[in-house]
Each structure stands twice: as structure tokens, then as C-alpha cells.
Amino acid sequence: MKLAAHSHPYAVQAAEKIEQPLHLSFDRPEDVLKIQLTCHLRETFASQMETEK
């Protein structure tokens, strides 16, 4: 992952912990889109499940 030179080392480590097991890279636009879609779907369906309770 290529974060800006001024990025905090812990931010880089945290990002790598996400990227490695998922085999994704924040440098690839298609991977970023997958992450965004996953977050959106999770938020959407989680809120729907809350309203159905």
C-alpha cells in the first residue's frame, strides 16, 4: 500500500492488516470500490434489520 509520505506508521500498519487477509489493495480502484460497496450494503441491511425488529 502506498500511503502519503506523511501518513502515520500506525495508519499504514492498520491498512495493511485489512488488505493482506482480504487480498485487496487500497491502491487499486476496483478494490476500493469493493470495500465501499461492502460497507454500503452492510449499513443498508443492518439498518433494515434494526427497523424490522
N, C-alpha and C positions, 0 to 999 in steps of 0.2 A: 504494500500500500504506500502510496506517495502522498503524504500529508504535507502541508506547508512547512517550510523550514522552522517557523516559529511555533509549531504545534508542540504542546506539552508531551513529554515522553509517555506519561500515563495514558493520554488520549490515543497515542499510536498503539500502545500495548492493548488497550481495550478494543480498538478497532480490529487488530489482528486476532484477538480471541473470538471475535464474531466471524471474521472472514474465513479463518482456517477450517473450523469444523463444518462450515456450510459450503465450503469450496466456492466462495464468492469473493469478489474484489470490488471495493468502492471506487476503483479506477475505471471499471467497465460500466458504461451507461446501462447496458442491459441488466447487469446485476443490481445496480442501484434501483432500477425500475422494479425488479422482482421484490426487493426489500420494501419499497414504497407500497407496492400492491399488497403485499402480505400484511403490512401494518394497517393499511386502509381496511382490508377485509376483516382483520381481527377486531378493529374498532367498531366496524359496522355490525358484525354479527354479535359481538359482546354486548353492544348496546341494545340490540334486538332481543337478546336472551334476557336481559335485565327487565325490559318492558313487558315480556311475556310471563314473568314470574307472578 
